[in-house]
Amino acid sequence: MRRGRQKGKPQHQRPAPNVSREREPISSARIYMNHGVDINTNLGEGYGHWKVQGEAEILPYVTSANIACGAHAGDPVHMEEALEMVRYYGLALGAHIGYPDIQGFGRRELHLSSSELRATVLYQLGALSGMARTFGFEITQVRPHGYLYRQMSHDVRVATIVAKAIAEFDPWLVLIGPASNPLLQSGERAGIRVAPEAWVDRVYDADGNLLPHTHSRAIIKNSHEILRQASNLIYKNQVVAVDGTIVNIDFQTIHLHASVPDCHFIAEEIRRMIPHACALTSEPFSVEQEDGEPELAFS
């Protein structure tokens, strides 16, 4: 038996509304979700004496947390503190991996060889997994960070190297990443499942890609605009791109970050929009559903 249920505070979920949407054919790599949508956040992205403010404030409203593994951010003490919070709130555990770039917070352009990138991914997964086992946890999902995340939105080679490294470590893990074809292709090549992600506080281009952090309009800074984009995503699966184009975003998890303005208020409002939020699970490639709950299919 590979894993048992994580030992944490149980989540209390309200029944999902009796709503269904027509499901289109999906990639064999795409994780099947019976109902609901995951809400994920990053955790432990500090280093030494520096901590990210607001991380703990949004934890009551999310369903999974991805802990920084020491490459772009994080250290053993921060990782242990983050695991304590994951246990307290009963969240699914994710590994937040990135390029080894503490000084640049993993957002600077780096290019590693295939073997270097593979080793970097395995090293980070091993670090978090080892500490998590002392808490009775196993990792459920993996979420890339910064420049690595951006590369995976358009570079199938990089996405495939990451996916294959994850498969080597544990083929049951779910890879969270940009809602794009390279993510699906990488999952199919590596034989793992993927979960496309949507952002509520980042601006998209007309092709459905996130604008780079260096773009002057990359980040939505007004809380009302963030909630407007969240509403469009949750109820319409759409965003308004930087040029005004309406773009469809096919997602199964929504990302929230402590850096958004009024993060507590934003998180509370988004959770209210998704009362049926459920954490991803890789066994058996579905989202856990309580007995008697109606299904809600998200496209």
Secondary structure, 3 states (H helix, E strand, C coil): CCCCCCCCCCCCCCCCCCCCCCCCCCCCCECCCCCCCEEEEEECCCECCECCCCCHHHHHHCCEEEEECCCCCCCHHHHHHHHHHHHHHCCEEEEEECCCCCCCCCCCCCCCCHHHHHHHHHHHHHHHHHHHHCCCCCCCEEEECHHHHHHHCCCHHHHHHHHHHHHHHCCCCEEEEECCHHHHHHHHHHCCEEEEEEECCECECCCCCECCCCCCCCECCCHHHHHHHHHHHHHHCEEECCCCCEEECCCCEEEECCCCCCHHHHHHHHHHHCCCCCCEECCCCEECCCCCCCCCCCC
